[in-house]
Amino acid sequence: MSKNISNVSFRIDSKLKNEATELFESMGLTLTAAFNIFLRQAVREKGMPFVVTTVVPNKETVKAIKETKEIAKNHNTKGYPLGEALKELKK
């Protein structure tokens, strides 16, 4: 069974391409597979498969995001007990 395959060519910043390739390879994907996933999701959603915005998080939010990623990546990193986190949310 043969598939209809089309080639697409576009320009991309070399550094971005290398970073994206490294990221996707760490997930077991090729750059081609990642683009196919993006395009299929865009078609399924009938739009961008994520929110595109000009809103930039403030420094506190950026710090919290980095901290969360570090906690998720390194289980030895100090986290926050659930009760303490819930108290913070209620403030």
C-alpha angles and dihedrals in degrees: 000000000000125000126217103245126184128190119227123196127192139151122255134173109268094227092050091048092051093047092047092047090051092048095048093044088055086058093047094255134122120225088251092054091048092052090048090052090050093049094046091050092047091052091046092049092040088228142033109334091224138034114276111204143156091220110119119200116242122248093265092053092046089051091050092049092051091047092050092050090049092050090049092048099043116040090193091065113105110259132183126266111244093241092053092048092051091050089053091051092053093056 
